[in-house]
Each structure stands twice: as structure tokens, then as C-alpha cells.
């Protein structure tokens, strides 16, 4: 269900298609899509009374487990809709948080998701009494769970404080770890891009890792670091990051601060774009905007057009003229990776000449054998921070 504002028609259609993918990723089966066009959302229920009645009748016929709104709902709107429809109602934020709950693997990732969920649910606890009695598991109920929701707000706030303190300790540990890497003379790079652009496949191909790869949104949540060598022998530590998405709520950005810190501390950023996606330009703009918000837009950025094997050559040639300094590759097949490594080498020499010269001196002092890439054998497990 969604309300399409007349001034945001194109953006709404793109968000709607994205919501379908998010729903499928969460394991939902879409029974029906209902849209209402309005000048502005209704302050009480987002939609009008007539459309609300239409949804109620459709729900009686189709018997859905829940109603998902494309629009972000205020706590009062969510309560009013749940009461009027006599069923569970969630919004886009809750759906994304549910996917995050499914995807988080590490202890830190799970804590970050729980913290985001509790901050999202805290203002909604007051009116959840009737809804809680109908919870039966599934989408929108993962994470803290029903038991946590039934506790009073004081306990929830206490848990939020505990999680915040524990995550701060882990953040301090990550800071020391990154400083250690820098002291050892590693060049640090981070992969960023819209969700499902192929970032994890790129990391696997470059570093010979085995990070989870799925054709789903937010397949990667926990930051993972691998390494690869440039032709000069310089070792590059490469961090995979959570995929970006348009209109990502602030609390979700805060939930994955660990991933964002890898981007903030990176020397070079690899911006991956799924060139086969019809809205790749908008996806690229979303990533650029988020990099600007994180004050990372002044770092050297290498634009990588991925999935070129899914695009006809005429389009590739046109884009090469438009973006002459960009890299075109296929992370799946490995085509174009030599050009990518060469581009990283040039960026290192241009932006970090002191580091490169120091490395060359050490290499000269210790001999060529120490720096051959024959020992470029990855550990069995990735460094998950």
C-alpha cells in the first residue's frame, strides 16, 4: 500500500518497485498492490477514508497476514491503521529493519540491529497492546521480539543504554585495529554502492574470499575486510560495506556505524554501480549523496560500472565516452580487473606519493623476494569486524 504524492510521481514508482524487492527479500508474498494519489498524506491514517475501506474489504477477501506501507508511518498513524484494519501494519522502515535482523551474523551486527529496532519501536510501544495479541511471528516481529515489546518503556530505555555502551567499546576496538593497519603501512580501500550492485562479488574476486553473495537486497550487513596486492607489491586492505538505498532513515545509518566508519577511514573508495539496472544513475546519485553526508566526497573515488556482461557493447562504448576515467568490469567473470588494479595503483601514486615512495624504499632495502605476490594467500576466514 502506498500514497503517491503528485509532486513525487517518478520517485514513488521507483520506490514501489524497490519495496516489492524488499518484501520478497523478507520472505513475503505480495497478494495485492493498492495505490492512492493525494496532494498530501492524511495526518491520521495517511490514506483517505474511502481507500481505507477499500483495503479493509480487500483484506477480508485475500486474508493477508499484514499490510506493508511504502510511506514511512508516524506511530499514531500506524496505531490508527492497525485499529481500523484489525491487523498488523508496518512501514518501509520496519521492513528494512526486519531484513537487517535476518542478515546480521556477528555479535556486533546483531547488537546494532537490536539498537535500531528498539529506537524505532520505543515511540510505538504505547499503542501496541491489541496488536501484540495478534503477533504470530514472521515479518515485522523479528529482533527484540514480543517479550521485549511487552516490557515497559523504562526497561527498553535501559537496554538501549546498555547496547550503546557495548557498541562504543567495540567502536574503540575497531579504531585501534584500523590504526594498527595504518601503522603497518597498508593502503585501505572501501567498496560502496547501492544495494545489490555486486559489491560482495567484487570483494570475493579481488581477495579470493568467500563472502555471502545473493541476488537480494542487503545481502551483506557486517563489514568484512579482505586483502589483495597491486602489481607494485603494495598490499590493499579492502572493506565490503552494507548497500545504500534511497531515503535510508537516519537510525538505520546509525545502526551500521561500523560499516560507515570503514568508509570514513578509507584511503580510496571504490564506488560500484550496477550498469545493467535501468535506474543506475539515480542509484549512483544516492551513493554520492550519502558519501557527501559522511564528508567522504573529498576522497579519491574510483567509479566502477559492474555487470557489463549484461549490457550491449554500444551502451558500454557510449558510457566510456561519458565516463572516460571509470572502470567497466564484470565481477562475476573477472573481466576488467586488471584495469581496476591499475586504476588503484594510479590513485595511490597520485594521492599518496609519500606512502608509495616509502614502500618502494622498504622494498628496495629488504629485496624483491619479500614483496612478491606468491604469498597472496587469503586466510580461511575473513576479518569480520
ChimeraX attribute file (.defattr): number of C-alpha atoms within 10 A of each C-alpha:
attribute: neighborCount
match mode: 1-to-1
recipient: residues
	/A:1	18
	/A:2	20
	/A:3	21
	/A:4	23
	/A:5	16
	/A:6	12
	/A:7	11
	/A:8	9
	/A:9	12
	/A:10	11
	/A:11	13
	/A:12	18
	/A:13	12
	/A:14	13
	/A:15	19
	/A:16	19
	/A:17	11
	/A:18	16
	/A:19	19
	/A:20	16
	/A:21	15
	/A:22	20
	/A:23	20
	/A:24	14
	/A:25	20
	/A:26	23
	/A:27	12
	/A:28	15
	/A:29	12
	/A:30	12
	/A:31	10
	/A:32	12
	/A:33	13
	/A:34	12
	/A:35	14
	/A:36	14
	/A:37	14
	/A:38	15
	/A:39	10
	/A:40	13
	/A:41	16
	/A:42	13
	/A:43	12
	/A:44	15
	/A:45	19
	/A:46	23
	/A:47	22
	/A:48	16
	/A:49	11
	/A:50	9
	/A:51	13
	/A:52	16
	/A:53	13
	/A:54	11
	/A:55	18
	/A:56	15
	/A:57	13
	/A:58	15
	/A:59	19
	/A:60	10
	/A:61	9
	/A:62	10
	/A:63	10
	/A:64	15
	/A:65	17
	/A:66	18
	/A:67	20
	/A:68	21
	/A:69	24
	/A:70	23
	/A:71	19
	/A:72	16
	/A:73	21
	/A:74	16
	/A:75	17
	/A:76	16
	/A:77	18
	/A:78	23
	/A:79	24
	/A:80	17
	/A:81	21
	/A:82	21
	/A:83	16
	/A:84	13
	/A:85	18
	/A:86	15
	/A:87	19
	/A:88	22
	/A:89	22
	/A:90	22
	/A:91	19
	/A:92	20
	/A:93	21
	/A:94	21
	/A:95	22
	/A:96	22
	/A:97	24
	/A:98	23
	/A:99	24
	/A:100	29
	/A:101	25
	/A:102	19
	/A:103	18
	/A:104	19
	/A:105	14
	/A:106	14
	/A:107	10
	/A:108	20
	/A:109	24
	/A:110	20
	/A:111	20
	/A:112	24
	/A:113	27
	/A:114	23
	/A:115	26
	/A:116	23
	/A:117	25
	/A:118	20
	/A:119	16
	/A:120	17
	/A:121	18
	/A:122	17
	/A:123	13
	/A:124	16
	/A:125	19
	/A:126	15
	/A:127	16
	/A:128	18
	/A:129	12
	/A:130	14
	/A:131	15
	/A:132	16
	/A:133	9
	/A:134	12
	/A:135	16
	/A:136	10
	/A:137	10
	/A:138	13
	/A:139	21
	/A:140	23
	/A:141	17
	/A:142	17
	/A:143	21
	/A:144	16
	/A:145	14
	/A:146	15
	/A:147	8
	/A:148	14
	/A:149	21
	/A:150	15
	/A:151	11
	/A:152	12
	/A:153	16
	/A:154	10
	/A:155	13
	/A:156	21
	/A:157	14
	/A:158	11
	/A:159	16
	/A:160	19
	/A:161	13
	/A:162	13
	/A:163	17
	/A:164	15
	/A:165	12
	/A:166	12
	/A:167	19
	/A:168	12
	/A:169	12
	/A:170	15
	/A:171	17
	/A:172	10
	/A:173	13
	/A:174	16
	/A:175	15
	/A:176	12
	/A:177	13
	/A:178	17
	/A:179	13
	/A:180	12
	/A:181	13
	/A:182	15
	/A:183	9
	/A:184	9
	/A:185	16
	/A:186	18
	/A:187	21
	/A:188	22
	/A:189	25
	/A:190	29
	/A:191	26
	/A:192	28
	/A:193	29
	/A:194	25
	/A:195	24
	/A:196	23
	/A:197	27
	/A:198	26
	/A:199	30
	/A:200	26
	/A:201	23
	/A:202	25
	/A:203	24
	/A:204	19
	/A:205	18
	/A:206	19
	/A:207	21
	/A:208	19
	/A:209	22
	/A:210	15
	/A:211	19
	/A:212	10
	/A:213	15
	/A:214	13
	/A:215	11
	/A:216	15
	/A:217	23
	/A:218	23
	/A:219	24
	/A:220	24
	/A:221	24
	/A:222	24
	/A:223	23
	/A:224	23
	/A:225	23
	/A:226	23
	/A:227	25
	/A:228	21
	/A:229	21
	/A:230	16
	/A:231	13
	/A:232	15
	/A:233	17
	/A:234	22
	/A:235	18
	/A:236	22
	/A:237	19
	/A:238	24
	/A:239	27
	/A:240	28
	/A:241	27
	/A:242	26
	/A:243	22
	/A:244	21
	/A:245	19
	/A:246	18
	/A:247	9
	/A:248	14
	/A:249	13
	/A:250	9
	/A:251	17
	/A:252	19
	/A:253	16
	/A:254	15
	/A:255	22
	/A:256	21
	/A:257	17
	/A:258	25
	/A:259	24
	/A:260	20
	/A:261	18
	/A:262	25
	/A:263	25
	/A:264	19
	/A:265	18
	/A:266	22
	/A:267	22
	/A:268	24
	/A:269	26
	/A:270	23
	/A:271	22
	/A:272	26
	/A:273	26
	/A:274	25
	/A:275	25
	/A:276	16
	/A:277	13
	/A:278	9
	/A:279	11
	/A:280	16
	/A:281	12
	/A:282	14
	/A:283	22
	/A:284	19
	/A:285	14
	/A:286	19
	/A:287	22
	/A:288	17
	/A:289	15
	/A:290	18
	/A:291	20
	/A:292	12
	/A:293	10
	/A:294	13
	/A:295	11
	/A:296	20
	/A:297	15
	/A:298	8
	/A:299	16
	/A:300	18
	/A:301	20
	/A:302	19
	/A:303	21
	/A:304	22
	/A:305	25
	/A:306	26
	/A:307	22
	/A:308	20
	/A:309	17
	/A:310	12
	/A:311	13
	/A:312	10
	/A:313	11
	/A:314	9
	/A:315	11
	/A:316	16
	/A:317	12
	/A:318	11
	/A:319	15
	/A:320	15
	/A:321	10
	/A:322	10
	/A:323	13
	/A:324	10
	/A:325	12
	/A:326	19
	/A:327	20
	/A:328	25
	/A:329	22
	/A:330	21
	/A:331	23
	/A:332	15
	/A:333	13
	/A:334	13
	/A:335	16
	/A:336	16
	/A:337	18
	/A:338	13
	/A:339	14
	/A:340	21
	/A:341	17
	/A:342	14
	/A:343	18
	/A:344	20
	/A:345	18
	/A:346	13
	/A:347	17
	/A:348	19
	/A:349	14
	/A:350	12
	/A:351	14
	/A:352	13
	/A:353	13
	/A:354	12
	/A:355	16
	/A:356	19
	/A:357	12
	/A:358	12
	/A:359	17
	/A:360	15
	/A:361	12
	/A:362	13
	/A:363	17
	/A:364	12
	/A:365	9
	/A:366	11
	/A:367	11
	/A:368	11
	/A:369	9
	/A:370	12
	/A:371	18
	/A:372	14
	/A:373	16
	/A:374	9
	/A:375	9
	/A:376	15
	/A:377	12
	/A:378	13
	/A:379	12
	/A:380	9
	/A:381	12
	/A:382	17
	/A:383	12
	/A:384	14
	/A:385	20
